[in-house]
Amino acid sequence: MRFIRKQEEKFALKLLEWRYKQQEQPLPDKAVLKQHAADIVSQAHDIAKQRGGNVMAILKDMFSSNR
């Protein structure tokens, strides 16, 4: 896996953990969170391919729009 992709997944993982804490929900198992973060990053890459744009900005938008 590429370095940047790993960094994107770490960022998504931190955002997921933050989101669970904000909603006062218990955190799922770490493996489940990592898989969810990988899925989110994959979706962000698909959006970036279709529309163009920065994956990190798309990730931020995905999390901010789910409030």
PQR file with spaces between the fields and no chain letter, atoms N, CA, C, O and H, PARSE charges and radii, in Angstrom:
ATOM       1  N    MET     1       0.846   -1.177    0.000 -0.4000 1.5000
ATOM       2  CA   MET     1       0.000    0.000    0.000 -0.0000 2.0000
ATOM       3  C    MET     1       0.888    1.235    0.000  0.5500 1.7000
ATOM       4  O    MET     1       1.958    1.257    0.609 -0.5500 1.4000
ATOM       5  N    ARG     2       0.426    2.239   -0.684 -0.4000 1.5000
ATOM       6  CA   ARG     2       1.215    3.459   -0.789 -0.0000 2.0000
ATOM       7  C    ARG     2       1.205    4.236    0.518  0.5500 1.7000
ATOM       8  O    ARG     2       0.284    4.129    1.328 -0.5500 1.4000
ATOM       9  H    ARG     2      -0.443    2.221   -1.178  0.4000 1.0000
ATOM      10  N    PHE     3       2.251    5.015    0.693 -0.4000 1.5000
ATOM      11  CA   PHE     3       2.413    5.819    1.903 -0.0000 2.0000
ATOM      12  C    PHE     3       1.255    6.805    2.086  0.5500 1.7000
ATOM      13  O    PHE     3       0.703    6.924    3.180 -0.5500 1.4000
ATOM      14  H    PHE     3       3.000    5.102    0.035  0.4000 1.0000
ATOM      15  N    ILE     4       0.897    7.502    1.025 -0.4000 1.5000
ATOM      16  CA   ILE     4      -0.151    8.517    1.121 -0.0000 2.0000
ATOM      17  C    ILE     4      -1.485    7.871    1.460  0.5500 1.7000
ATOM      18  O    ILE     4      -2.248    8.412    2.260 -0.5500 1.4000
ATOM      19  H    ILE     4       1.346    7.406    0.137  0.4000 1.0000
ATOM      20  N    ARG     5      -1.772    6.736    0.868 -0.4000 1.5000
ATOM      21  CA   ARG     5      -3.033    6.035    1.154 -0.0000 2.0000
ATOM      22  C    ARG     5      -3.102    5.651    2.639  0.5500 1.7000
ATOM      23  O    ARG     5      -4.151    5.770    3.271 -0.5500 1.4000
ATOM      24  H    ARG     5      -1.152    6.297    0.217  0.4000 1.0000
ATOM      25  N    LYS     6      -1.976    5.193    3.180 -0.4000 1.5000
ATOM      26  CA   LYS     6      -1.941    4.849    4.601 -0.0000 2.0000
ATOM      27  C    LYS     6      -2.208    6.078    5.462  0.5500 1.7000
ATOM      28  O    LYS     6      -2.919    5.997    6.464 -0.5500 1.4000
ATOM      29  H    LYS     6      -1.123    5.096    2.666  0.4000 1.0000
ATOM      30  N    GLN     7      -1.643    7.203    5.074 -0.4000 1.5000
ATOM      31  CA   GLN     7      -1.858    8.435    5.824 -0.0000 2.0000
ATOM      32  C    GLN     7      -3.320    8.874    5.750  0.5500 1.7000
ATOM      33  O    GLN     7      -3.887    9.347    6.734 -0.5500 1.4000
ATOM      34  H    GLN     7      -1.066    7.268    4.260  0.4000 1.0000
ATOM      35  N    GLU     8      -3.916    8.713    4.581 -0.4000 1.5000
ATOM      36  CA   GLU     8      -5.335    9.048    4.429 -0.0000 2.0000
ATOM      37  C    GLU     8      -6.198    8.157    5.322  0.5500 1.7000
ATOM      38  O    GLU     8      -7.157    8.625    5.936 -0.5500 1.4000
ATOM      39  H    GLU     8      -3.456    8.328    3.781  0.4000 1.0000
ATOM      40  N    GLU     9      -5.852    6.879    5.389 -0.4000 1.5000
ATOM      41  CA   GLU     9      -6.610    5.952    6.228 -0.0000 2.0000
ATOM      42  C    GLU     9      -6.435    6.271    7.711  0.5500 1.7000
ATOM      43  O    GLU     9      -7.384    6.155    8.487 -0.5500 1.4000
ATOM      44  H    GLU     9      -5.073    6.499    4.890  0.4000 1.0000
ATOM      45  N    LYS    10      -5.236    6.671    8.103 -0.4000 1.5000
ATOM      46  CA   LYS    10      -5.019    7.077    9.498 -0.0000 2.0000
ATOM      47  C    LYS    10      -5.851    8.312    9.831  0.5500 1.7000
ATOM      48  O    LYS    10      -6.435    8.404   10.910 -0.5500 1.4000
ATOM      49  H    LYS    10      -4.466    6.766    7.472  0.4000 1.0000
ATOM      50  N    PHE    11      -5.898    9.252    8.903 -0.4000 1.5000
ATOM      51  CA   PHE    11      -6.690   10.458    9.093 -0.0000 2.0000
ATOM      52  C    PHE    11      -8.175   10.108    9.222  0.5500 1.7000
ATOM      53  O    PHE    11      -8.859   10.616   10.110 -0.5500 1.4000
ATOM      54  H    PHE    11      -5.423    9.177    8.026  0.4000 1.0000
ATOM      55  N    ALA    12      -8.668    9.243    8.340 -0.4000 1.5000
ATOM      56  CA   ALA    12     -10.069    8.820    8.396 -0.0000 2.0000
ATOM      57  C    ALA    12     -10.357    8.080    9.699  0.5500 1.7000
ATOM      58  O    ALA    12     -11.437    8.237   10.270 -0.5500 1.4000
ATOM      59  H    ALA    12      -8.112    8.830    7.619  0.4000 1.0000
ATOM      60  N    LEU    13      -9.415    7.283   10.171 -0.4000 1.5000
ATOM      61  CA   LEU    13      -9.574    6.565   11.432 -0.0000 2.0000
ATOM      62  C    LEU    13      -9.719    7.547   12.600  0.5500 1.7000
ATOM      63  O    LEU    13     -10.576    7.371   13.466 -0.5500 1.4000
ATOM      64  H    LEU    13      -8.539    7.156    9.707  0.4000 1.0000
ATOM      65  N    LYS    14      -8.886    8.567   12.612 -0.4000 1.5000
ATOM      66  CA   LYS    14      -8.976    9.599   13.663 -0.0000 2.0000
ATOM      67  C    LYS    14     -10.322   10.325   13.596  0.5500 1.7000
ATOM      68  O    LYS    14     -10.929   10.605   14.629 -0.5500 1.4000
ATOM      69  H    LYS    14      -8.190    8.711   11.909  0.4000 1.0000
ATOM      70  N    LEU    15     -10.785   10.626   12.382 -0.4000 1.5000
ATOM      71  CA   LEU    15     -12.081   11.281   12.246 -0.0000 2.0000
ATOM      72  C    LEU    15     -13.216   10.371   12.717  0.5500 1.7000
ATOM      73  O    LEU    15     -14.168   10.840   13.340 -0.5500 1.4000
ATOM      74  H    LEU    15     -10.291   10.398   11.543  0.4000 1.0000
ATOM      75  N    LEU    16     -13.120    9.082   12.426 -0.4000 1.5000
ATOM      76  CA   LEU    16     -14.137    8.140   12.897 -0.0000 2.0000
ATOM      77  C    LEU    16     -14.161    8.069   14.419  0.5500 1.7000
ATOM      78  O    LEU    16     -15.226    8.104   15.035 -0.5500 1.4000
ATOM      79  H    LEU    16     -12.346    8.701   11.920  0.4000 1.0000
ATOM      80  N    GLU    17     -12.982    7.970   15.014 -0.4000 1.5000
ATOM      81  CA   GLU    17     -12.912    7.919   16.474 -0.0000 2.0000
ATOM      82  C    GLU    17     -13.492    9.189   17.079  0.5500 1.7000
ATOM      83  O    GLU    17     -14.236    9.139   18.058 -0.5500 1.4000
ATOM      84  H    GLU    17     -12.117    7.942   14.513  0.4000 1.0000
ATOM      85  N    TRP    18     -13.151   10.307   16.498 -0.4000 1.5000
ATOM      86  CA   TRP    18     -13.678   11.589   16.976 -0.0000 2.0000
ATOM      87  C    TRP    18     -15.196   11.617   16.855  0.5500 1.7000
ATOM      88  O    TRP    18     -15.887   12.078   17.765 -0.5500 1.4000
ATOM      89  H    TRP    18     -12.546   10.348   15.703  0.4000 1.0000
ATOM      90  N    ARG    19     -15.718   11.123   15.729 -0.4000 1.5000
ATOM      91  CA   ARG    19     -17.159   11.120   15.491 -0.0000 2.0000
ATOM      92  C    ARG    19     -17.895   10.265   16.533  0.5500 1.7000
ATOM      93  O    ARG    19     -18.935   10.667   17.054 -0.5500 1.4000
ATOM      94  H    ARG    19     -15.157   10.749   14.991  0.4000 1.0000
ATOM      95  N    TYR    20     -17.342    9.085   16.828 -0.4000 1.5000
ATOM      96  CA   TYR    20     -17.957    8.224   17.839 -0.0000 2.0000
ATOM      97  C    TYR    20     -17.957    8.904   19.216  0.5500 1.7000
ATOM      98  O    TYR    20     -18.939    8.829   19.954 -0.5500 1.4000
ATOM      99  H    TYR    20     -16.496    8.758   16.405  0.4000 1.0000
ATOM     100  N    LYS    21     -16.853    9.563   19.544 -0.4000 1.5000
ATOM     101  CA   LYS    21     -16.776   10.253   20.832 -0.0000 2.0000
ATOM     102  C    LYS    21     -17.754   11.420   20.893  0.5500 1.7000
ATOM     103  O    LYS    21     -18.367   11.657   21.934 -0.5500 1.4000
ATOM     104  H    LYS    21     -16.055    9.625   18.944  0.4000 1.0000
ATOM     105  N    GLN    22     -17.906   12.153   19.789 -0.4000 1.5000
ATOM     106  CA   GLN    22     -18.838   13.278   19.741 -0.0000 2.0000
ATOM     107  C    GLN    22     -20.274   12.804   19.948  0.5500 1.7000
ATOM     108  O    GLN    22     -21.077   13.488   20.582 -0.5500 1.4000
ATOM     109  H    GLN    22     -17.408   11.961   18.943  0.4000 1.0000
ATOM     110  N    GLN    23     -20.589   11.634   19.411 -0.4000 1.5000
ATOM     111  CA   GLN    23     -21.933   11.095   19.515 -0.0000 2.0000
ATOM     112  C    GLN    23     -22.113   10.253   20.775  0.5500 1.7000
ATOM     113  O    GLN    23     -23.169    9.662   20.999 -0.5500 1.4000
ATOM     114  H    GLN    23     -19.936   11.078   18.896  0.4000 1.0000
ATOM     115  N    GLU    24     -21.061   10.210   21.593 -0.4000 1.5000
ATOM     116  CA   GLU    24     -21.064    9.456   22.845 -0.0000 2.0000
ATOM     117  C    GLU    24     -21.461    8.000   22.637  0.5500 1.7000
ATOM     118  O    GLU    24     -22.256    7.443   23.395 -0.5500 1.4000
ATOM     119  H    GLU    24     -20.203   10.690   21.411  0.4000 1.0000
ATOM     120  N    GLN    25     -20.898    7.399   21.606 -0.4000 1.5000
ATOM     121  CA   GLN    25     -21.129    5.992   21.304 -0.0000 2.0000
ATOM     122  C    GLN    25     -19.853    5.216   21.609  0.5500 1.7000
ATOM     123  O    GLN    25     -18.755    5.758   21.484 -0.5500 1.4000
ATOM     124  H    GLN    25     -20.253    7.851   20.990  0.4000 1.0000
ATOM     125  N    PRO    26     -19.985    3.966   22.005 -0.5600 1.5000
ATOM     126  CA   PRO    26     -18.776    3.166   22.246  0.2800 2.0000
ATOM     127  C    PRO    26     -18.048    2.891   20.928  0.5500 1.7000
ATOM     128  O    PRO    26     -18.670    2.704   19.882 -0.5500 1.4000
ATOM     129  N    LEU    27     -16.735    2.873   21.006 -0.4000 1.5000
ATOM     130  CA   LEU    27     -15.942    2.597   19.812 -0.0000 2.0000
ATOM     131  C    LEU    27     -16.027    1.116   19.459  0.5500 1.7000
ATOM     132  O    LEU    27     -15.902    0.260   20.334 -0.5500 1.4000
ATOM     133  H    LEU    27     -16.230    3.025   21.855  0.4000 1.0000
ATOM     134  N    PRO    28     -16.238    0.813   18.182 -0.5600 1.5000
ATOM     135  CA   PRO    28     -16.188   -0.588   17.760  0.2800 2.0000
ATOM     136  C    PRO    28     -14.759   -1.113   17.852  0.5500 1.7000
ATOM     137  O    PRO    28     -13.834   -0.360   18.159 -0.5500 1.4000
ATOM     138  N    ASP    29     -14.583   -2.385   17.590 -0.4000 1.5000
ATOM     139  CA   ASP    29     -13.267   -3.011   17.578 -0.0000 2.0000
ATOM     140  C    ASP    29     -12.344   -2.272   16.599  0.5500 1.7000
ATOM     141  O    ASP    29     -12.796   -1.768   15.571 -0.5500 1.4000
ATOM     142  H    ASP    29     -15.335   -2.997   17.340  0.4000 1.0000
ATOM     143  N    LYS    30     -11.073   -2.214   16.922 -0.4000 1.5000
ATOM     144  CA   LYS    30     -10.095   -1.484   16.097 -0.0000 2.0000
ATOM     145  C    LYS    30     -10.077   -1.996   14.651  0.5500 1.7000
ATOM     146  O    LYS    30      -9.950   -1.206   13.716 -0.5500 1.4000
ATOM     147  H    LYS    30     -10.705   -2.623   17.757  0.4000 1.0000
ATOM     148  N    ALA    31     -10.203   -3.310   14.469 -0.4000 1.5000
ATOM     149  CA   ALA    31     -10.199   -3.881   13.114 -0.0000 2.0000
ATOM     150  C    ALA    31     -11.405   -3.392   12.318  0.5500 1.7000
ATOM     151  O    ALA    31     -11.293   -3.124   11.122 -0.5500 1.4000
ATOM     152  H    ALA    31     -10.305   -3.952   15.229  0.4000 1.0000
ATOM     153  N    VAL    32     -12.548   -3.276   12.970 -0.4000 1.5000
ATOM     154  CA   VAL    32     -13.756   -2.785   12.308 -0.0000 2.0000
ATOM     155  C    VAL    32     -13.571   -1.322   11.920  0.5500 1.7000
ATOM     156  O    VAL    32     -13.935   -0.914   10.817 -0.5500 1.4000
ATOM     157  H    VAL    32     -12.640   -3.494   13.942  0.4000 1.0000
ATOM     158  N    LEU    33     -13.010   -0.545   12.822 -0.4000 1.5000
ATOM     159  CA   LEU    33     -12.758    0.870   12.522 -0.0000 2.0000
ATOM     160  C    LEU    33     -11.786    1.035   11.361  0.5500 1.7000
ATOM     161  O    LEU    33     -11.986    1.886   10.493 -0.5500 1.4000
ATOM     162  H    LEU    33     -12.714   -0.877   13.718  0.4000 1.0000
ATOM     163  N    LYS    34     -10.736    0.223   11.346 -0.4000 1.5000
ATOM     164  CA   LYS    34      -9.751    0.316   10.254 -0.0000 2.0000
ATOM     165  C    LYS    34     -10.391   -0.029    8.913  0.5500 1.7000
ATOM     166  O    LYS    34     -10.111    0.618    7.903 -0.5500 1.4000
ATOM     167  H    LYS    34     -10.574   -0.468   12.050  0.4000 1.0000
ATOM     168  N    GLN    35     -11.244   -1.045    8.902 -0.4000 1.5000
ATOM     169  CA   GLN    35     -11.912   -1.422    7.661 -0.0000 2.0000
ATOM     170  C    GLN    35     -12.861   -0.326    7.199  0.5500 1.7000
ATOM     171  O    GLN    35     -12.944   -0.023    6.008 -0.5500 1.4000
ATOM     172  H    GLN    35     -11.471   -1.570    9.722  0.4000 1.0000
ATOM     173  N    HIS    36     -13.566    0.257    8.138 -0.4000 1.5000
ATOM     174  CA   HIS    36     -14.480    1.354    7.814 -0.0000 2.0000
ATOM     175  C    HIS    36     -13.700    2.550    7.266  0.5500 1.7000
ATOM     176  O    HIS    36     -14.127    3.184    6.301 -0.5500 1.4000
ATOM     177  H    HIS    36     -13.498    0.011    9.105  0.4000 1.0000
ATOM     178  N    ALA    37     -12.568    2.853    7.878 -0.4000 1.5000
ATOM     179  CA   ALA    37     -11.727    3.957    7.399 -0.0000 2.0000
ATOM     180  C    ALA    37     -11.226    3.672    5.981  0.5500 1.7000
ATOM     181  O    ALA    37     -11.211    4.566    5.135 -0.5500 1.4000
ATOM     182  H    ALA    37     -12.221    2.338    8.662  0.4000 1.0000
ATOM     183  N    ALA    38     -10.817    2.430    5.724 -0.4000 1.5000
ATOM     184  CA   ALA    38     -10.351    2.059    4.380 -0.0000 2.0000
ATOM     185  C    ALA    38     -11.472    2.207    3.359  0.5500 1.7000
ATOM     186  O    ALA    38     -11.235    2.663    2.241 -0.5500 1.4000
ATOM     187  H    ALA    38     -10.829    1.704    6.411  0.4000 1.0000
ATOM     188  N    ASP    39     -12.696    1.824    3.735 -0.4000 1.5000
ATOM     189  CA   ASP    39     -13.846    1.970    2.837 -0.0000 2.0000
ATOM     190  C    ASP    39     -14.131    3.437    2.542  0.5500 1.7000
ATOM     191  O    ASP    39     -14.422    3.803    1.403 -0.5500 1.4000
ATOM     192  H    ASP    39     -12.889    1.453    4.643  0.4000 1.0000
ATOM     193  N    ILE    40     -14.046    4.270    3.568 -0.4000 1.5000
ATOM     194  CA   ILE    40     -14.295    5.704    3.395 -0.0000 2.0000
ATOM     195  C    ILE    40     -13.255    6.322    2.468  0.5500 1.7000
ATOM     196  O    ILE    40     -13.594    7.129    1.602 -0.5500 1.4000
ATOM     197  H    ILE    40     -13.810    3.972    4.493  0.4000 1.0000
ATOM     198  N    VAL    41     -11.993    5.946    2.648 -0.4000 1.5000
ATOM     199  CA   VAL    41     -10.931    6.475    1.790 -0.0000 2.0000
ATOM     200  C    VAL    41     -11.136    6.010    0.349  0.5500 1.7000
ATOM     201  O    VAL    41     -10.911    6.771   -0.593 -0.5500 1.4000
ATOM     202  H    VAL    41     -11.718    5.290    3.351  0.4000 1.0000
ATOM     203  N    SER    42     -11.561    4.770    0.184 -0.4000 1.5000
ATOM     204  CA   SER    42     -11.840    4.260   -1.157 -0.0000 2.0000
ATOM     205  C    SER    42     -12.959    5.054   -1.820  0.5500 1.7000
ATOM     206  O    SER    42     -12.870    5.392   -3.000 -0.5500 1.4000
ATOM     207  H    SER    42     -11.744    4.152    0.949  0.4000 1.0000
ATOM     208  N    GLN    43     -14.014    5.350   -1.061 -0.4000 1.5000
ATOM     209  CA   GLN    43     -15.108    6.169   -1.587 -0.0000 2.0000
ATOM     210  C    GLN    43     -14.615    7.568   -1.952  0.5500 1.7000
ATOM     211  O    GLN    43     -15.010    8.121   -2.978 -0.5500 1.4000
ATOM     212  H    GLN    43     -14.087    5.075   -0.102  0.4000 1.0000
ATOM     213  N    ALA    44     -13.764    8.128   -1.122 -0.4000 1.5000
ATOM     214  CA   ALA    44     -13.219    9.467   -1.398 -0.0000 2.0000
ATOM     215  C    ALA    44     -12.388    9.454   -2.678  0.5500 1.7000
ATOM     216  O    ALA    44     -12.430   10.408   -3.456 -0.5500 1.4000
ATOM     217  H    ALA    44     -13.443    7.679   -0.289  0.4000 1.0000
ATOM     218  N    HIS    45     -11.638    8.383   -2.897 -0.4000 1.5000
ATOM     219  CA   HIS    45     -10.851    8.277   -4.133 -0.0000 2.0000
ATOM     220  C    HIS    45     -11.762    8.169   -5.349  0.5500 1.7000
ATOM     221  O    HIS    45     -11.481    8.760   -6.391 -0.5500 1.4000
ATOM     222  H    HIS    45     -11.604    7.608   -2.265  0.4000 1.0000
ATOM     223  N    ASP    46     -12.851    7.416   -5.221 -0.4000 1.5000
ATOM     224  CA   ASP    46     -13.807    7.303   -6.323 -0.0000 2.0000
ATOM     225  C    ASP    46     -14.423    8.660   -6.650  0.5500 1.7000
ATOM     226  O    ASP    46     -14.569    9.015   -7.820 -0.5500 1.4000
ATOM     227  H    ASP    46     -13.080    6.936   -4.374  0.4000 1.0000
ATOM     228  N    ILE    47     -14.783    9.415   -5.617 -0.4000 1.5000
ATOM     229  CA   ILE    47     -15.350   10.753   -5.819 -0.0000 2.0000
ATOM     230  C    ILE    47     -14.322   11.659   -6.486  0.5500 1.7000
ATOM     231  O    ILE    47     -14.657   12.432   -7.384 -0.5500 1.4000
ATOM     232  H    ILE    47     -14.665    9.126   -4.667  0.4000 1.0000
ATOM     233  N    ALA    48     -13.070   11.562   -6.046 -0.4000 1.5000
ATOM     234  CA   ALA    48     -12.013   12.396   -6.630 -0.0000 2.0000
ATOM     235  C    ALA    48     -11.794   12.051   -8.103  0.5500 1.7000
ATOM     236  O    ALA    48     -11.524   12.935   -8.915 -0.5500 1.4000
ATOM     237  H    ALA    48     -12.798   10.934   -5.316  0.4000 1.0000
ATOM     238  N    LYS    49     -11.910   10.770   -8.446 -0.4000 1.5000
ATOM     239  CA   LYS    49     -11.764   10.375   -9.855 -0.0000 2.0000
ATOM     240  C    LYS    49     -12.899   10.928  -10.708  0.5500 1.7000
ATOM     241  O    LYS    49     -12.677   11.363  -11.838 -0.5500 1.4000
ATOM     242  H    LYS    49     -12.130   10.052   -7.786  0.4000 1.0000
ATOM     243  N    GLN    50     -14.113   10.909  -10.167 -0.4000 1.5000
ATOM     244  CA   GLN    50     -15.270   11.369  -10.930 -0.0000 2.0000
ATOM     245  C    GLN    50     -15.308   12.884  -11.062  0.5500 1.7000
ATOM     246  O    GLN    50     -15.517   13.414  -12.153 -0.5500 1.4000
ATOM     247  H    GLN    50     -14.293   10.555   -9.249  0.4000 1.0000
ATOM     248  N    ARG    51     -15.106   13.569   -9.957 -0.4000 1.5000
ATOM     249  CA   ARG    51     -15.269   15.026   -9.935 -0.0000 2.0000
ATOM     250  C    ARG    51     -13.971   15.795   -9.956  0.5500 1.7000
ATOM     251  O    ARG    51     -13.946   16.993  -10.239 -0.5500 1.4000
ATOM     252  H    ARG    51     -14.936   13.138   -9.071  0.4000 1.0000
ATOM     253  N    GLY    52     -12.891   15.099   -9.654 -0.4000 1.5000
ATOM     254  CA   GLY    52     -11.633   15.798   -9.460 -0.0000 2.0000
ATOM     255  C    GLY    52     -11.607   16.343   -8.047  0.5500 1.7000
ATOM     256  O    GLY    52     -12.633   16.374   -7.369 -0.5500 1.4000
ATOM     257  H    GLY    52     -12.911   14.126   -9.424  0.4000 1.0000
ATOM     258  N    GLY    53     -10.477   16.757   -7.618 -0.4000 1.5000
ATOM     259  CA   GLY    53     -10.390   17.347   -6.292 -0.0000 2.0000
ATOM     260  C    GLY    53      -9.411   16.621   -5.398  0.5500 1.7000
ATOM     261  O    GLY    53      -8.802   15.620   -5.777 -0.5500 1.4000
ATOM     262  H    GLY    53      -9.643   16.731   -8.169  0.4000 1.0000
ATOM     263  N    ASN    54      -9.283   17.150   -4.219 -0.4000 1.5000
ATOM     264  CA   ASN    54      -8.333   16.670   -3.227 -0.0000 2.0000
ATOM     265  C    ASN    54      -9.024   15.646   -2.326  0.5500 1.7000
ATOM     266  O    ASN    54     -10.105   15.911   -1.800 -0.5500 1.4000
ATOM     267  H    ASN    54      -9.778   17.963   -3.911  0.4000 1.0000
ATOM     268  N    VAL    55      -8.411   14.494   -2.151 -0.4000 1.5000
ATOM     269  CA   VAL    55      -8.988   13.424   -1.347 -0.0000 2.0000
ATOM     270  C    VAL    55      -9.166   13.867    0.102  0.5500 1.7000
ATOM     271  O    VAL    55     -10.191   13.563    0.712 -0.5500 1.4000
ATOM     272  H    VAL    55      -7.533   14.279   -2.579  0.4000 1.0000
ATOM     273  N    MET    56      -8.200   14.571    0.660 -0.4000 1.5000
ATOM     274  CA   MET    56      -8.304   15.020    2.048 -0.0000 2.0000
ATOM     275  C    MET    56      -9.481   15.986    2.218  0.5500 1.7000
ATOM     276  O    MET    56     -10.202   15.917    3.213 -0.5500 1.4000
ATOM     277  H    MET    56      -7.367   14.818    0.164  0.4000 1.0000
ATOM     278  N    ALA    57      -9.669   16.865    1.271 -0.4000 1.5000
ATOM     279  CA   ALA    57     -10.800   17.794    1.333 -0.0000 2.0000
ATOM     280  C    ALA    57     -12.119   17.038    1.227  0.5500 1.7000
ATOM     281  O    ALA    57     -13.089   17.383    1.901 -0.5500 1.4000
ATOM     282  H    ALA    57      -9.082   16.921    0.462  0.4000 1.0000
ATOM     283  N    ILE    58     -12.157   16.020    0.394 -0.4000 1.5000
ATOM     284  CA   ILE    58     -13.365   15.207    0.254 -0.0000 2.0000
ATOM     285  C    ILE    58     -13.656   14.474    1.553  0.5500 1.7000
ATOM     286  O    ILE    58     -14.810   14.391    1.974 -0.5500 1.4000
ATOM     287  H    ILE    58     -11.369   15.740   -0.154  0.4000 1.0000
ATOM     288  N    LEU    59     -12.608   13.935    2.200 -0.4000 1.5000
ATOM     289  CA   LEU    59     -12.796   13.250    3.479 -0.0000 2.0000
ATOM     290  C    LEU    59     -13.381   14.202    4.516  0.5500 1.7000
ATOM     291  O    LEU    59     -14.311   13.847    5.241 -0.5500 1.4000
ATOM     292  H    LEU    59     -11.671   14.002    1.858  0.4000 1.0000
ATOM     293  N    LYS    60     -12.836   15.405    4.583 -0.4000 1.5000
ATOM     294  CA   LYS    60     -13.350   16.402    5.540 -0.0000 2.0000
ATOM     295  C    LYS    60     -14.813   16.712    5.243  0.5500 1.7000
ATOM     296  O    LYS    60     -15.627   16.816    6.160 -0.5500 1.4000
ATOM     297  H    LYS    60     -12.080   15.694    3.995  0.4000 1.0000
ATOM     298  N    ASP    61     -15.144   16.859    3.966 -0.4000 1.5000
ATOM     299  CA   ASP    61     -16.523   17.141    3.593 -0.0000 2.0000
ATOM     300  C    ASP    61     -17.455   15.979    3.944  0.5500 1.7000
ATOM     301  O    ASP    61     -18.586   16.193    4.379 -0.5500 1.4000
ATOM     302  H    ASP    61     -14.483   16.774    3.221  0.4000 1.0000
ATOM     303  N    MET    62     -16.974   14.757    3.755 -0.4000 1.5000
ATOM     304  CA   MET    62     -17.785   13.586    4.075 -0.0000 2.0000
ATOM     305  C    MET    62     -18.130   13.554    5.556  0.5500 1.7000
ATOM     306  O    MET    62     -19.262   13.237    5.922 -0.5500 1.4000
ATOM     307  H    MET    62     -16.055   14.583    3.403  0.4000 1.0000
ATOM     308  N    PHE    63     -17.180   13.872    6.399 -0.4000 1.5000
ATOM     309  CA   PHE    63     -17.423   13.844    7.832 -0.0000 2.0000
ATOM     310  C    PHE    63     -18.230   15.056    8.298  0.5500 1.7000
ATOM     311  O    PHE    63     -19.044   14.943    9.215 -0.5500 1.4000
ATOM     312  H    PHE    63     -16.261   14.129    6.102  0.4000 1.0000
ATOM     313  N    SER    64     -18.011   16.199    7.680 -0.4000 1.5000
ATOM     314  CA   SER    64     -18.756   17.380    8.120 -0.0000 2.0000
ATOM     315  C    SER    64     -20.206   17.340    7.640  0.5500 1.7000
ATOM     316  O    SER    64     -21.083   17.925    8.276 -0.5500 1.4000
ATOM     317  H    SER    64     -17.351   16.291    6.935  0.4000 1.0000
ATOM     318  N    SER    65     -20.463   16.667    6.543 -0.4000 1.5000
ATOM     319  CA   SER    65     -21.834   16.606    6.025 -0.0000 2.0000
ATOM     320  C    SER    65     -22.684   15.597    6.783  0.5500 1.7000
ATOM     321  O    SER    65     -23.909   15.621    6.668 -0.5500 1.4000
ATOM     322  H    SER    65     -19.751   16.192    6.027  0.4000 1.0000
ATOM     323  N    ASN    66     -22.058   14.704    7.561 -0.4000 1.5000
ATOM     324  CA   ASN    66     -22.793   13.686    8.308 -0.0000 2.0000
ATOM     325  C    ASN    66     -23.165   14.134    9.710  0.5500 1.7000
ATOM     326  O    ASN    66     -23.586   13.305   10.516 -0.5500 1.4000
ATOM     327  H    ASN    66     -21.063   14.684    7.654  0.4000 1.0000
ATOM     328  N    ARG    67     -23.029   15.382   10.024 -0.4000 1.5000
ATOM     329  CA   ARG    67     -23.340   15.876   11.372 -0.0000 2.0000
ATOM     330  C    ARG    67     -24.760   15.777   11.661  0.5500 1.7000
ATOM     331  O    ARG    67     -25.195   16.149   12.751 -0.5500 1.4000
ATOM     332  H    ARG    67     -22.687   16.055    9.369  0.4000 1.0000
